[in-house]
Amino acid sequence: MKKVYGLMVQAGDANEMLWDRGVWETEEAAKEYLQSEMRNINGIWVTELKVNDSIPEAAEPEAEEMILCDLCGIKYNPADVNVTDFEDAVCINCEPEYLTQENML
């Protein structure tokens, strides 16, 4: 088990973690964030959380190669570029315009 620290707030009858604020490895870092970023908000405190850390080291996402859109010239994540349906690599932002141009030909 790994110990991390998060921010808690009382929501009705139960305590709830503020997940969108993140977690910290030390209690001091969490308290420092609370004092610097949320000092004007009452009812929030730092608490220890135990996490089942089944991966011994931090999982690193695979670095995906960015793909250049042939129409706008901007590099995009491969999931946002259509390279299978068209002759050119077309991003999701340019796809409607590309389809209109193809239909006019």
Jmol script that loads the backbone (N, CA, C; Angstrom):
load data "model"
ATOM      1  N   MET A   1       0.836  -1.174   0.000  1.00  0.00           N
ATOM      2  CA  MET A   1       0.000   0.000   0.000  1.00  0.00           C
ATOM      3  C   MET A   1       0.884   1.242   0.000  1.00  0.00           C
ATOM      4  N   LYS A   2       0.442   2.210  -0.742  1.00  0.00           N
ATOM      5  CA  LYS A   2       1.168   3.471  -0.836  1.00  0.00           C
ATOM      6  C   LYS A   2       0.351   4.554  -0.150  1.00  0.00           C
ATOM      7  N   LYS A   3       1.010   5.457   0.565  1.00  0.00           N
ATOM      8  CA  LYS A   3       0.326   6.553   1.238  1.00  0.00           C
ATOM      9  C   LYS A   3       0.468   7.825   0.410  1.00  0.00           C
ATOM     10  N   VAL A   4      -0.648   8.465   0.154  1.00  0.00           N
ATOM     11  CA  VAL A   4      -0.675   9.773  -0.494  1.00  0.00           C
ATOM     12  C   VAL A   4      -1.602  10.662   0.331  1.00  0.00           C
ATOM     13  N   TYR A   5      -1.619  11.926   0.020  1.00  0.00           N
ATOM     14  CA  TYR A   5      -2.430  12.870   0.781  1.00  0.00           C
ATOM     15  C   TYR A   5      -3.326  13.640  -0.170  1.00  0.00           C
ATOM     16  N   GLY A   6      -4.574  13.796   0.240  1.00  0.00           N
ATOM     17  CA  GLY A   6      -5.543  14.494  -0.588  1.00  0.00           C
ATOM     18  C   GLY A   6      -6.357  15.468   0.246  1.00  0.00           C
ATOM     19  N   LEU A   7      -7.182  16.245  -0.428  1.00  0.00           N
ATOM     20  CA  LEU A   7      -8.023  17.233   0.231  1.00  0.00           C
ATOM     21  C   LEU A   7      -9.422  16.662   0.419  1.00  0.00           C
ATOM     22  N   MET A   8      -9.982  16.904   1.597  1.00  0.00           N
ATOM     23  CA  MET A   8     -11.311  16.403   1.923  1.00  0.00           C
ATOM     24  C   MET A   8     -12.226  17.571   2.265  1.00  0.00           C
ATOM     25  N   VAL A   9     -13.522  17.361   2.051  1.00  0.00           N
ATOM     26  CA  VAL A   9     -14.546  18.336   2.399  1.00  0.00           C
ATOM     27  C   VAL A   9     -15.754  17.565   2.909  1.00  0.00           C
ATOM     28  N   GLN A  10     -16.492  18.165   3.827  1.00  0.00           N
ATOM     29  CA  GLN A  10     -17.700  17.508   4.310  1.00  0.00           C
ATOM     30  C   GLN A  10     -18.844  17.873   3.386  1.00  0.00           C
ATOM     31  N   ALA A  11     -19.437  16.857   2.766  1.00  0.00           N
ATOM     32  CA  ALA A  11     -20.550  17.048   1.830  1.00  0.00           C
ATOM     33  C   ALA A  11     -21.773  16.366   2.417  1.00  0.00           C
ATOM     34  N   GLY A  12     -22.602  17.126   3.086  1.00  0.00           N
ATOM     35  CA  GLY A  12     -23.785  16.537   3.712  1.00  0.00           C
ATOM     36  C   GLY A  12     -23.393  15.723   4.922  1.00  0.00           C
ATOM     37  N   ASP A  13     -23.748  14.457   4.933  1.00  0.00           N
ATOM     38  CA  ASP A  13     -23.454  13.577   6.063  1.00  0.00           C
ATOM     39  C   ASP A  13     -22.132  12.837   5.917  1.00  0.00           C
ATOM     40  N   ALA A  14     -21.455  12.999   4.802  1.00  0.00           N
ATOM     41  CA  ALA A  14     -20.239  12.225   4.559  1.00  0.00           C
ATOM     42  C   ALA A  14     -19.083  13.140   4.166  1.00  0.00           C
ATOM     43  N   ASN A  15     -17.886  12.607   4.325  1.00  0.00           N
ATOM     44  CA  ASN A  15     -16.693  13.313   3.857  1.00  0.00           C
ATOM     45  C   ASN A  15     -16.415  12.879   2.421  1.00  0.00           C
ATOM     46  N   GLU A  16     -15.994  13.830   1.609  1.00  0.00           N
ATOM     47  CA  GLU A  16     -15.752  13.538   0.201  1.00  0.00           C
ATOM     48  C   GLU A  16     -14.399  14.103  -0.197  1.00  0.00           C
ATOM     49  N   MET A  17     -13.651  13.332  -0.983  1.00  0.00           N
ATOM     50  CA  MET A  17     -12.350  13.793  -1.446  1.00  0.00           C
ATOM     51  C   MET A  17     -12.532  14.696  -2.657  1.00  0.00           C
ATOM     52  N   LEU A  18     -11.724  15.730  -2.717  1.00  0.00           N
ATOM     53  CA  LEU A  18     -11.715  16.621  -3.878  1.00  0.00           C
ATOM     54  C   LEU A  18     -10.737  16.040  -4.909  1.00  0.00           C
ATOM     55  N   TRP A  19     -11.206  15.081  -5.692  1.00  0.00           N
ATOM     56  CA  TRP A  19     -10.350  14.346  -6.637  1.00  0.00           C
ATOM     57  C   TRP A  19      -9.757  15.246  -7.699  1.00  0.00           C
ATOM     58  N   ASP A  20     -10.478  16.268  -8.112  1.00  0.00           N
ATOM     59  CA  ASP A  20      -9.990  17.121  -9.190  1.00  0.00           C
ATOM     60  C   ASP A  20      -8.803  17.980  -8.780  1.00  0.00           C
ATOM     61  N   ARG A  21      -8.501  18.056  -7.497  1.00  0.00           N
ATOM     62  CA  ARG A  21      -7.343  18.826  -7.026  1.00  0.00           C
ATOM     63  C   ARG A  21      -6.075  17.995  -6.994  1.00  0.00           C
ATOM     64  N   GLY A  22      -6.200  16.679  -7.109  1.00  0.00           N
ATOM     65  CA  GLY A  22      -5.028  15.817  -7.167  1.00  0.00           C
ATOM     66  C   GLY A  22      -4.653  15.250  -5.820  1.00  0.00           C
ATOM     67  N   VAL A  23      -3.509  14.589  -5.783  1.00  0.00           N
ATOM     68  CA  VAL A  23      -2.953  14.018  -4.560  1.00  0.00           C
ATOM     69  C   VAL A  23      -1.486  14.415  -4.465  1.00  0.00           C
ATOM     70  N   TRP A  24      -0.956  14.362  -3.248  1.00  0.00           N
ATOM     71  CA  TRP A  24       0.424  14.737  -2.997  1.00  0.00           C
ATOM     72  C   TRP A  24       1.128  13.606  -2.281  1.00  0.00           C
ATOM     73  N   GLU A  25       2.437  13.510  -2.475  1.00  0.00           N
ATOM     74  CA  GLU A  25       3.205  12.440  -1.845  1.00  0.00           C
ATOM     75  C   GLU A  25       3.501  12.723  -0.384  1.00  0.00           C
ATOM     76  N   THR A  26       3.509  14.003   0.002  1.00  0.00           N
ATOM     77  CA  THR A  26       3.780  14.343   1.396  1.00  0.00           C
ATOM     78  C   THR A  26       2.647  15.195   1.951  1.00  0.00           C
ATOM     79  N   GLU A  27       2.451  15.086   3.250  1.00  0.00           N
ATOM     80  CA  GLU A  27       1.417  15.869   3.912  1.00  0.00           C
ATOM     81  C   GLU A  27       1.764  17.356   3.856  1.00  0.00           C
ATOM     82  N   GLU A  28       3.041  17.668   3.956  1.00  0.00           N
ATOM     83  CA  GLU A  28       3.476  19.063   3.916  1.00  0.00           C
ATOM     84  C   GLU A  28       3.143  19.709   2.576  1.00  0.00           C
ATOM     85  N   ALA A  29       3.351  18.971   1.488  1.00  0.00           N
ATOM     86  CA  ALA A  29       3.050  19.512   0.157  1.00  0.00           C
ATOM     87  C   ALA A  29       1.553  19.762  -0.004  1.00  0.00           C
ATOM     88  N   ALA A  30       0.731  18.864   0.523  1.00  0.00           N
ATOM     89  CA  ALA A  30      -0.718  19.039   0.437  1.00  0.00           C
ATOM     90  C   ALA A  30      -1.160  20.239   1.261  1.00  0.00           C
ATOM     91  N   LYS A  31      -0.598  20.390   2.455  1.00  0.00           N
ATOM     92  CA  LYS A  31      -0.950  21.529   3.304  1.00  0.00           C
ATOM     93  C   LYS A  31      -0.478  22.843   2.683  1.00  0.00           C
ATOM     94  N   GLU A  32       0.679  22.817   2.053  1.00  0.00           N
ATOM     95  CA  GLU A  32       1.190  24.018   1.383  1.00  0.00           C
ATOM     96  C   GLU A  32       0.254  24.431   0.248  1.00  0.00           C
ATOM     97  N   TYR A  33      -0.224  23.455  -0.531  1.00  0.00           N
ATOM     98  CA  TYR A  33      -1.181  23.753  -1.602  1.00  0.00           C
ATOM     99  C   TYR A  33      -2.472  24.327  -1.030  1.00  0.00           C
ATOM    100  N   LEU A  34      -2.947  23.729   0.044  1.00  0.00           N
ATOM    101  CA  LEU A  34      -4.178  24.188   0.683  1.00  0.00           C
ATOM    102  C   LEU A  34      -4.028  25.634   1.163  1.00  0.00           C
ATOM    103  N   GLN A  35      -2.897  25.944   1.752  1.00  0.00           N
ATOM    104  CA  GLN A  35      -2.663  27.305   2.251  1.00  0.00           C
ATOM    105  C   GLN A  35      -2.475  28.310   1.122  1.00  0.00           C
ATOM    106  N   SER A  36      -1.820  27.915   0.053  1.00  0.00           N
ATOM    107  CA  SER A  36      -1.535  28.873  -1.017  1.00  0.00           C
ATOM    108  C   SER A  36      -2.695  29.041  -2.000  1.00  0.00           C
ATOM    109  N   GLU A  37      -3.388  27.973  -2.327  1.00  0.00           N
ATOM    110  CA  GLU A  37      -4.415  28.031  -3.363  1.00  0.00           C
ATOM    111  C   GLU A  37      -5.844  28.118  -2.832  1.00  0.00           C
ATOM    112  N   MET A  38      -6.067  27.636  -1.619  1.00  0.00           N
ATOM    113  CA  MET A  38      -7.445  27.550  -1.123  1.00  0.00           C
ATOM    114  C   MET A  38      -7.578  28.150   0.275  1.00  0.00           C
ATOM    115  N   ARG A  39      -6.780  29.143   0.583  1.00  0.00           N
ATOM    116  CA  ARG A  39      -6.761  29.704   1.930  1.00  0.00           C
ATOM    117  C   ARG A  39      -8.061  30.419   2.301  1.00  0.00           C
ATOM    118  N   ASN A  40      -8.832  30.852   1.331  1.00  0.00           N
ATOM    119  CA  ASN A  40     -10.076  31.580   1.597  1.00  0.00           C
ATOM    120  C   ASN A  40     -11.298  30.668   1.682  1.00  0.00           C
ATOM    121  N   ILE A  41     -11.099  29.369   1.587  1.00  0.00           N
ATOM    122  CA  ILE A  41     -12.206  28.413   1.618  1.00  0.00           C
ATOM    123  C   ILE A  41     -12.147  27.641   2.925  1.00  0.00           C
ATOM    124  N   ASN A  42     -13.246  27.623   3.647  1.00  0.00           N
ATOM    125  CA  ASN A  42     -13.313  26.915   4.931  1.00  0.00           C
ATOM    126  C   ASN A  42     -13.835  25.497   4.726  1.00  0.00           C
ATOM    127  N   GLY A  43     -13.523  24.622   5.675  1.00  0.00           N
ATOM    128  CA  GLY A  43     -14.084  23.275   5.676  1.00  0.00           C
ATOM    129  C   GLY A  43     -13.329  22.276   4.830  1.00  0.00           C
ATOM    130  N   ILE A  44     -12.107  22.599   4.428  1.00  0.00           N
ATOM    131  CA  ILE A  44     -11.298  21.658   3.644  1.00  0.00           C
ATOM    132  C   ILE A  44     -10.074  21.306   4.480  1.00  0.00           C
ATOM    133  N   TRP A  45      -9.734  20.015   4.514  1.00  0.00           N
ATOM    134  CA  TRP A  45      -8.573  19.590   5.275  1.00  0.00           C
ATOM    135  C   TRP A  45      -7.809  18.522   4.501  1.00  0.00           C
ATOM    136  N   VAL A  46      -6.575  18.280   4.945  1.00  0.00           N
ATOM    137  CA  VAL A  46      -5.698  17.282   4.325  1.00  0.00           C
ATOM    138  C   VAL A  46      -5.865  15.974   5.081  1.00  0.00           C
ATOM    139  N   THR A  47      -5.953  14.882   4.331  1.00  0.00           N
ATOM    140  CA  THR A  47      -6.071  13.567   4.957  1.00  0.00           C
ATOM    141  C   THR A  47      -5.172  12.566   4.233  1.00  0.00           C
ATOM    142  N   GLU A  48      -4.789  11.535   4.969  1.00  0.00           N
ATOM    143  CA  GLU A  48      -3.959  10.480   4.400  1.00  0.00           C
ATOM    144  C   GLU A  48      -4.838   9.479   3.673  1.00  0.00           C
ATOM    145  N   LEU A  49      -4.406   9.062   2.502  1.00  0.00           N
ATOM    146  CA  LEU A  49      -5.122   8.070   1.708  1.00  0.00           C
ATOM    147  C   LEU A  49      -4.195   6.898   1.456  1.00  0.00           C
ATOM    148  N   LYS A  50      -4.719   5.704   1.535  1.00  0.00           N
ATOM    149  CA  LYS A  50      -3.930   4.516   1.238  1.00  0.00           C
ATOM    150  C   LYS A  50      -4.367   3.999  -0.119  1.00  0.00           C
ATOM    151  N   VAL A  51      -3.407   3.852  -1.004  1.00  0.00           N
ATOM    152  CA  VAL A  51      -3.671   3.444  -2.374  1.00  0.00           C
ATOM    153  C   VAL A  51      -3.010   2.097  -2.620  1.00  0.00           C
ATOM    154  N   ASN A  52      -3.743   1.191  -3.223  1.00  0.00           N
ATOM    155  CA  ASN A  52      -3.177  -0.094  -3.610  1.00  0.00           C
ATOM    156  C   ASN A  52      -2.343   0.128  -4.854  1.00  0.00           C
ATOM    157  N   ASP A  53      -1.061   0.228  -4.680  1.00  0.00           N
ATOM    158  CA  ASP A  53      -0.139   0.532  -5.769  1.00  0.00           C
ATOM    159  C   ASP A  53       0.386  -0.768  -6.360  1.00  0.00           C
ATOM    160  N   SER A  54      -0.374  -1.338  -7.286  1.00  0.00           N
ATOM    161  CA  SER A  54       0.015  -2.627  -7.855  1.00  0.00           C
ATOM    162  C   SER A  54       1.150  -2.503  -8.862  1.00  0.00           C
ATOM    163  N   ILE A  55       1.369  -1.315  -9.384  1.00  0.00           N
ATOM    164  CA  ILE A  55       2.469  -1.098 -10.315  1.00  0.00           C
ATOM    165  C   ILE A  55       3.618  -0.478  -9.522  1.00  0.00           C
ATOM    166  N   PRO A  56       4.756  -1.151  -9.408  1.00  0.00           N
ATOM    167  CA  PRO A  56       5.829  -0.650  -8.549  1.00  0.00           C
ATOM    168  C   PRO A  56       6.394   0.689  -8.989  1.00  0.00           C
ATOM    169  N   GLU A  57       6.451   0.949 -10.247  1.00  0.00           N
ATOM    170  CA  GLU A  57       6.937   2.231 -10.733  1.00  0.00           C
ATOM    171  C   GLU A  57       5.821   2.896 -11.524  1.00  0.00           C
ATOM    172  N   ALA A  58       5.914   4.166 -11.655  1.00  0.00           N
ATOM    173  CA  ALA A  58       4.856   4.913 -12.343  1.00  0.00           C
ATOM    174  C   ALA A  58       4.712   4.433 -13.779  1.00  0.00           C
ATOM    175  N   ALA A  59       3.488   4.207 -14.171  1.00  0.00           N
ATOM    176  CA  ALA A  59       3.229   3.789 -15.548  1.00  0.00           C
ATOM    177  C   ALA A  59       3.396   4.992 -16.463  1.00  0.00           C
ATOM    178  N   GLU A  60       4.178   4.836 -17.489  1.00  0.00           N
ATOM    179  CA  GLU A  60       4.405   5.919 -18.424  1.00  0.00           C
ATOM    180  C   GLU A  60       3.634   5.639 -19.705  1.00  0.00           C
ATOM    181  N   PRO A  61       2.817   6.589 -20.140  1.00  0.00           N
ATOM    182  CA  PRO A  61       2.091   6.363 -21.393  1.00  0.00           C
ATOM    183  C   PRO A  61       3.059   6.318 -22.572  1.00  0.00           C
ATOM    184  N   GLU A  62       2.702   5.509 -23.539  1.00  0.00           N
ATOM    185  CA  GLU A  62       3.537   5.425 -24.730  1.00  0.00           C
ATOM    186  C   GLU A  62       3.464   6.740 -25.486  1.00  0.00           C
ATOM    187  N   ALA A  63       4.619   7.223 -25.868  1.00  0.00           N
ATOM    188  CA  ALA A  63       4.655   8.479 -26.617  1.00  0.00           C
ATOM    189  C   ALA A  63       4.202   8.193 -28.048  1.00  0.00           C
ATOM    190  N   GLU A  64       3.065   8.753 -28.407  1.00  0.00           N
ATOM    191  CA  GLU A  64       2.541   8.533 -29.749  1.00  0.00           C
ATOM    192  C   GLU A  64       3.138   9.570 -30.702  1.00  0.00           C
ATOM    193  N   GLU A  65       3.442   9.124 -31.872  1.00  0.00           N
ATOM    194  CA  GLU A  65       3.975  10.012 -32.897  1.00  0.00           C
ATOM    195  C   GLU A  65       2.850  10.917 -33.392  1.00  0.00           C
ATOM    196  N   MET A  66       3.095  12.195 -33.390  1.00  0.00           N
ATOM    197  CA  MET A  66       2.102  13.154 -33.855  1.00  0.00           C
ATOM    198  C   MET A  66       2.039  13.100 -35.388  1.00  0.00           C
ATOM    199  N   ILE A  67       0.836  13.318 -35.937  1.00  0.00           N
ATOM    200  CA  ILE A  67       0.630  13.259 -37.388  1.00  0.00           C
ATOM    201  C   ILE A  67       0.261  14.651 -37.879  1.00  0.00           C
ATOM    202  N   LEU A  68       0.895  15.072 -38.949  1.00  0.00           N
ATOM    203  CA  LEU A  68       0.663  16.381 -39.539  1.00  0.00           C
ATOM    204  C   LEU A  68      -0.546  16.326 -40.475  1.00  0.00           C
ATOM    205  N   CYS A  69      -1.511  17.229 -40.257  1.00  0.00           N
ATOM    206  CA  CYS A  69      -2.673  17.325 -41.138  1.00  0.00           C
ATOM    207  C   CYS A  69      -2.216  17.980 -42.442  1.00  0.00           C
ATOM    208  N   ASP A  70      -2.535  17.358 -43.563  1.00  0.00           N
ATOM    209  CA  ASP A  70      -2.107  17.877 -44.859  1.00  0.00           C
ATOM    210  C   ASP A  70      -2.832  19.162 -45.250  1.00  0.00           C
ATOM    211  N   LEU A  71      -3.978  19.436 -44.646  1.00  0.00           N
ATOM    212  CA  LEU A  71      -4.732  20.629 -45.000  1.00  0.00           C
ATOM    213  C   LEU A  71      -4.335  21.846 -44.175  1.00  0.00           C
ATOM    214  N   CYS A  72      -4.322  21.716 -42.853  1.00  0.00           N
ATOM    215  CA  CYS A  72      -4.046  22.887 -42.008  1.00  0.00           C
ATOM    216  C   CYS A  72      -2.605  22.969 -41.546  1.00  0.00           C
ATOM    217  N   GLY A  73      -1.839  21.880 -41.655  1.00  0.00           N
ATOM    218  CA  GLY A  73      -0.429  21.906 -41.283  1.00  0.00           C
ATOM    219  C   GLY A  73      -0.170  21.835 -39.794  1.00  0.00           C
ATOM    220  N   ILE A  74      -1.166  21.412 -39.007  1.00  0.00           N
ATOM    221  CA  ILE A  74      -1.003  21.293 -37.559  1.00  0.00           C
ATOM    222  C   ILE A  74      -0.819  19.826 -37.202  1.00  0.00           C
ATOM    223  N   LYS A  75       0.081  19.558 -36.238  1.00  0.00           N
ATOM    224  CA  LYS A  75       0.309  18.185 -35.793  1.00  0.00           C
ATOM    225  C   LYS A  75      -0.748  17.806 -34.766  1.00  0.00           C
ATOM    226  N   TYR A  76      -1.290  16.592 -34.923  1.00  0.00           N
ATOM    227  CA  TYR A  76      -2.347  16.096 -34.050  1.00  0.00           C
ATOM    228  C   TYR A  76      -2.004  14.717 -33.522  1.00  0.00           C
ATOM    229  N   ASN A  77      -2.693  14.337 -32.468  1.00  0.00           N
ATOM    230  CA  ASN A  77      -2.648  12.989 -31.943  1.00  0.00           C
ATOM    231  C   ASN A  77      -3.177  12.061 -33.041  1.00  0.00           C
ATOM    232  N   PRO A  78      -2.621  10.869 -33.218  1.00  0.00           N
ATOM    233  CA  PRO A  78      -3.089   9.965 -34.279  1.00  0.00           C
ATOM    234  C   PRO A  78      -4.585   9.659 -34.238  1.00  0.00           C
ATOM    235  N   ALA A  79      -5.196   9.690 -33.072  1.00  0.00           N
ATOM    236  CA  ALA A  79      -6.626   9.417 -32.979  1.00  0.00           C
ATOM    237  C   ALA A  79      -7.464  10.532 -33.592  1.00  0.00           C
ATOM    238  N   ASP A  80      -6.880  11.710 -33.762  1.00  0.00           N
ATOM    239  CA  ASP A  80      -7.613  12.858 -34.293  1.00  0.00           C
ATOM    240  C   ASP A  80      -7.366  13.099 -35.777  1.00  0.00           C
ATOM    241  N   VAL A  81      -6.661  12.187 -36.438  1.00  0.00           N
ATOM    242  CA  VAL A  81      -6.361  12.340 -37.862  1.00  0.00           C
ATOM    243  C   VAL A  81      -6.837  11.108 -38.614  1.00  0.00           C
ATOM    244  N   ASN A  82      -7.604  11.342 -39.673  1.00  0.00           N
ATOM    245  CA  ASN A  82      -8.120  10.256 -40.497  1.00  0.00           C
ATOM    246  C   ASN A  82      -7.131  10.001 -41.630  1.00  0.00           C
ATOM    247  N   VAL A  83      -6.465   8.868 -41.574  1.00  0.00           N
ATOM    248  CA  VAL A  83      -5.499   8.512 -42.617  1.00  0.00           C
ATOM    249  C   VAL A  83      -5.972   7.309 -43.432  1.00  0.00           C
ATOM    250  N   THR A  84      -7.118   6.758 -43.076  1.00  0.00           N
ATOM    251  CA  THR A  84      -7.580   5.550 -43.757  1.00  0.00           C
ATOM    252  C   THR A  84      -8.618   5.829 -44.839  1.00  0.00           C
ATOM    253  N   ASP A  85      -9.474   6.827 -44.652  1.00  0.00           N
ATOM    254  CA  ASP A  85     -10.572   7.062 -45.584  1.00  0.00           C
ATOM    255  C   ASP A  85     -10.224   8.002 -46.736  1.00  0.00           C
ATOM    256  N   PHE A  86      -9.135   8.732 -46.601  1.00  0.00           N
ATOM    257  CA  PHE A  86      -8.780   9.729 -47.619  1.00  0.00           C
ATOM    258  C   PHE A  86      -7.348   9.514 -48.100  1.00  0.00           C
ATOM    259  N   GLU A  87      -7.021  10.137 -49.232  1.00  0.00           N
ATOM    260  CA  GLU A  87      -5.651  10.065 -49.744  1.00  0.00           C
ATOM    261  C   GLU A  87      -4.698  10.862 -48.863  1.00  0.00           C
ATOM    262  N   ASP A  88      -5.204  11.956 -48.282  1.00  0.00           N
ATOM    263  CA  ASP A  88      -4.392  12.822 -47.430  1.00  0.00           C
ATOM    264  C   ASP A  88      -4.689  12.526 -45.967  1.00  0.00           C
ATOM    265  N   ALA A  89      -3.772  12.940 -45.100  1.00  0.00           N
ATOM    266  CA  ALA A  89      -4.023  12.883 -43.663  1.00  0.00           C
ATOM    267  C   ALA A  89      -4.854  14.110 -43.315  1.00  0.00           C
ATOM    268  N   VAL A  90      -6.091  13.890 -42.834  1.00  0.00           N
ATOM    269  CA  VAL A  90      -7.024  14.983 -42.586  1.00  0.00           C
ATOM    270  C   VAL A  90      -7.459  14.936 -41.119  1.00  0.00           C
ATOM    271  N   CYS A  91      -7.273  16.062 -40.411  1.00  0.00           N
ATOM    272  CA  CYS A  91      -7.659  16.120 -39.000  1.00  0.00           C
ATOM    273  C   CYS A  91      -9.177  16.246 -38.871  1.00  0.00           C
ATOM    274  N   ILE A  92      -9.671  16.049 -37.673  1.00  0.00           N
ATOM    275  CA  ILE A  92     -11.113  16.101 -37.457  1.00  0.00           C
ATOM    276  C   ILE A  92     -11.676  17.505 -37.674  1.00  0.00           C
ATOM    277  N   ASN A  93     -10.834  18.526 -37.542  1.00  0.00           N
ATOM    278  CA  ASN A  93     -11.291  19.888 -37.767  1.00  0.00           C
ATOM    279  C   ASN A  93     -11.430  20.208 -39.257  1.00  0.00           C
ATOM    280  N   CYS A  94     -10.587  19.613 -40.071  1.00  0.00           N
ATOM    281  CA  CYS A  94     -10.615  19.878 -41.514  1.00  0.00           C
ATOM    282  C   CYS A  94     -11.475  18.884 -42.291  1.00  0.00           C
ATOM    283  N   GLU A  95     -11.899  17.803 -41.667  1.00  0.00           N
ATOM    284  CA  GLU A  95     -12.633  16.749 -42.362  1.00  0.00           C
ATOM    285  C   GLU A  95     -13.910  17.244 -43.035  1.00  0.00           C
ATOM    286  N   PRO A  96     -14.755  18.067 -42.389  1.00  0.00           N
ATOM    287  CA  PRO A  96     -15.960  18.536 -43.090  1.00  0.00           C
ATOM    288  C   PRO A  96     -15.632  19.327 -44.362  1.00  0.00           C
ATOM    289  N   GLU A  97     -14.614  20.157 -44.300  1.00  0.00           N
ATOM    290  CA  GLU A  97     -14.209  20.939 -45.477  1.00  0.00           C
ATOM    291  C   GLU A  97     -13.664  20.019 -46.567  1.00  0.00           C
ATOM    292  N   TYR A  98     -12.889  19.010 -46.174  1.00  0.00           N
ATOM    293  CA  TYR A  98     -12.319  18.071 -47.127  1.00  0.00           C
ATOM    294  C   TYR A  98     -13.425  17.275 -47.823  1.00  0.00           C
ATOM    295  N   LEU A  99     -14.424  16.845 -47.071  1.00  0.00           N
ATOM    296  CA  LEU A  99     -15.542  16.107 -47.662  1.00  0.00           C
ATOM    297  C   LEU A  99     -16.322  16.995 -48.652  1.00  0.00           C
ATOM    298  N   THR A 100     -16.485  18.261 -48.326  1.00  0.00           N
ATOM    299  CA  THR A 100     -17.180  19.192 -49.219  1.00  0.00           C
ATOM    300  C   THR A 100     -16.391  19.365 -50.509  1.00  0.00           C
ATOM    301  N   GLN A 101     -15.068  19.487 -50.402  1.00  0.00           N
ATOM    302  CA  GLN A 101     -14.227  19.630 -51.584  1.00  0.00           C
ATOM    303  C   GLN A 101     -14.281  18.386 -52.448  1.00  0.00           C
ATOM    304  N   GLU A 102     -14.290  17.196 -51.851  1.00  0.00           N
ATOM    305  CA  GLU A 102     -14.341  15.947 -52.606  1.00  0.00           C
ATOM    306  C   GLU A 102     -15.675  15.818 -53.349  1.00  0.00           C
ATOM    307  N   ASN A 103     -16.762  16.231 -52.720  1.00  0.00           N
ATOM    308  CA  ASN A 103     -18.090  16.133 -53.350  1.00  0.00           C
ATOM    309  C   ASN A 103     -18.225  17.108 -54.499  1.00  0.00           C
ATOM    310  N   MET A 104     -17.491  18.204 -54.488  1.00  0.00           N
ATOM    311  CA  MET A 104     -17.570  19.195 -55.566  1.00  0.00           C
ATOM    312  C   MET A 104     -16.828  18.725 -56.812  1.00  0.00           C
ATOM    313  N   LEU A 105     -15.888  17.800 -56.643  1.00  0.00           N
ATOM    314  CA  LEU A 105     -15.081  17.340 -57.784  1.00  0.00           C
ATOM    315  C   LEU A 105     -15.827  16.367 -58.631  1.00  0.00           C
TER     316      LEU A 105
END
end "model"
wireframe off; spacefill off
backbone 0.3
color backbone group
